Each structure stands twice: as structure tokens, then as C-alpha cells.
């Protein structure tokens, strides 16, 4: 009888412990997961449009441009956990704007992950040349590359994608 009573008391306690552990699973959705997905570490303003020097086509999809917002755009997006209409980094492939599911933007790196109906999963991982970018911004545009990276659209990859900086369309 004593074992039965102990078992009846212990069962709800174990159920509660297991339920609490499930909530603490790393990578679970929530504000901390969203904050980890969207990160920037910039010493200045790198806003503008990054446009391929030559067409960058992965499968049936061609990269039109990457937009990078201003520092305040990053702060607002990250504080809101990646919610809102104005994402600070957007990729346009085949005329379709792709919103980020994750990004990491630093002085020397630009990584974007996103999905959109049509192209599916889109990833761009690039290295930024801070000196070339500073020159392009100073001259309000340059024809030389400021970012070199790899574009993957729906499982198709193109390497050595070179992007120039532009103030706008």
C-alpha cells in the first residue's frame, strides 16, 4: 500500500519535471532564439544596395540585389524579435523579395538566410572588403566588388558571386 501511495505522489512530480525540461530545450522558439538568429556587429553604416557585377544565377533564380538597412533598422528589428514589415537585410531573387529567417552582418561578413514562396530557401554567405566598401561609399558607388560570396537558392549553389555597392536603384 505504501508503494502505491508513493507511486501516486511521485508520478505527478516526475511529469512536472519532464515538462519543465522540455521547455528548456536549446533552439526552442521564443525571444532568445529569435535574438540569436538576427545579429549584427557593425562599427559604422554599411546601408545600401549590393548588386551583382555579373548575373549570379543559382538554378532558375538570379540574384537581383541585397538590401542592407541602417543601424537603427537593425536595432529595431532585433529588439522586436524579427517581427515587422521592414527587415534590415533583404535579398531579391528573380524579382521576389526574400525576408530573413536569420542573418549575421558584421564589418567583414554578410550572411543571410531566408525563405520565400517560389525560390524556397535562400542563403547568401559573403566576405566584405571594408576598404573597398568605404571607397565605394565615399564615391557614391564603384564598379568594383565590395562583397564576394556564395549564393544558394533551393539547393542550387553558385560561388564567387561578386557584389558592388550602390546608393540605390
C-alpha positions, 0 to 999 in steps of 0.5 A: 500500500505504501508503494502505491501511495508513493507511486501516486505522489511521485508520478505527478512530480516526475511529469512536472519535471519532464515538462519543465525540461522540455521547455528548456530545450536549446533552439526552442522558439521564443525571444532568445532564439529569435535574438540569436538568429538576427545579429549584427556587429557593425562599427559604422553604416554599411546601408545600401544596395549590393548588386551583382557585377555579373548575373549570379544565377543559382538554378532558375533564380538570379540574384537581383540585389541585397538590401542592407538597412541602417543601424537603427533598422537593425536595432529595431528589428532585433529588439522586436524579435524579427517581427515587422514589415521592414527587415534590415537585410533583404535579398531579391531573387528573380524579382521576389523579395526574400525576408530573413529567417536569420542573418549575421552582418558584421564589418567583414561578413554578410550572411543571410538566410531566408525563405520565400514562396517560389525560390524556397530557401535562400542563403547568401554567405559573403566576405566584405572588403571594408576598404573597398566598401568605404571607397565605394561609399565615399564615391557614391558607388564603384564598379568594383566588388565590395562583397564576394560570396556564395549564393544558394537558392533551393539547393542550387549553389553558385560561388564567387558571386561578386557584389558592388555597392550602390546608393540605390536603384 
